[in-house]
Amino acid sequence: MGARWRGEGHTARRQPCCDALFLPRPDRHRSGFVICDGAGGTPAVARAAQLSAQAGWMALLLLRRHLARLQRRPVEQCPLRLRQRFLSAFWHGRRPGPIADHTLLACLWDRQQLLVVQVGDSSLLLRRQGRWQLALPPAHGQYANETTFLRPSAAAADLTLWWTPSAAVEAVIGFSDGLEAAFLRGQEPNAALANLVIKAHQQHLGWRGYGAWLAHSLADPALAALSDDDRTLAMAARVQRRQR
């Protein structure tokens, strides 16, 4: 599940939300999301991010299938080659349309693995054994306002590819840099906020109004005070079995 909110900066300038969020159709065997944060404030940037979010999910599916075929040949799981494979699948599968700078955070969680591809400063939190960890920190450059973008000239080295067995994973939260100040204290996760988000997710999952409620929660003045950028949030959690 996930939602996005147009930041106050873009709203004041009458610009569109340039964060894109792709959520695949519900599936019993896997879940996931893709967040693309476009650099700029034009309709072309917003459209480019949307196209790339869709392409990112398809490329991640192809990469997951490739990894499954390599389970018995781990020596061939060269990270550089896998990143190159993702890039090739991404640009081959991306629908025609505007191309603009954007970041990408693509996450796929199935019964075997949690697989994540990151380009830029969107981040991923992971909870295992009740404790939150910053699995993928924001990829800033030398200065805080720098980051890496997914563009046609991007090299495999610009991607971060990360995976872990899914058995111990309890929940994941992904967010664009507009929520970085809320969810991170330096390199430490804001565990209280993360737990609150997952608790609300488990309580509201299946409610028809959940998406709209979640989007409006991103308009909270406390979040706006931390950043006037577009804010995108996505999460997934194991279904808790109800006690009889």
C-alpha positions, 0 to 999 in steps of 0.5 A: 500500500502507498500514497503520495502528496503534492508538496507545498512548494509545488502547490504554491508554484502551481506545479504538479506532484513529480513523485510517482508511485506504482503499486502492482495489483494485489497478489497472494505470492508477492507484494511491492512498490516503485517510487520515482522522484522526478527532478523539477516541477513540470508535467513532462517530469511528472509523466516521465516519473510515472512511465519509469515507475511502471518500467521499474516494476517490470524490470524488477520482475524480470530480474527476480525471475533471473535470480530464481534461475541462478539459485543453484549457480550462485557464482554467476550472481555477479552484482554488476551483471545483475545491475546491467540486466536491470538497466537493460530491461528497464529501458527496453520495457519503458513506454515511449514518452518524456525522459527526465531526471528522477530517482528510483526505489523498486521493492519486490517481496515474495516468499523467498526474497526481498529484492530492492533496486535503488538509484538516488535518495529514496530510502528503505526501512526494514523490520526484523525481529521487532527492530527497524534498520535502514536497509538502504540509506539515501544515496546522497552525493558529496553534499546533502542536496546532491543525488544520483538520477536514473537517466539514459547515461546512468551506469550499472555502478549508479544502481544499488542492488540488494536482496535478503531472504524474506523469512525474517522480514516483518515489514518494509517502508519506502519513502521519497526524500520529502519524508527523509527528515521524518523517518530518519535521525541521521542514519537511525530509523525513527522507529516510533513513527515506523511502528505507528505507520505499520500499525495503521496499515495493518488496521486499515488494510482492506478498507476502501477509504484507506488510500485517501486517508493515507494520502491526507495523512501525508499533508500533516502540518508536522510533516510539512514543517520538515519539508515542502517537497512532494511526499511519497510513502509505501509499505508492506507487512506480514498479515497478522493472524487473528487469535480466536 
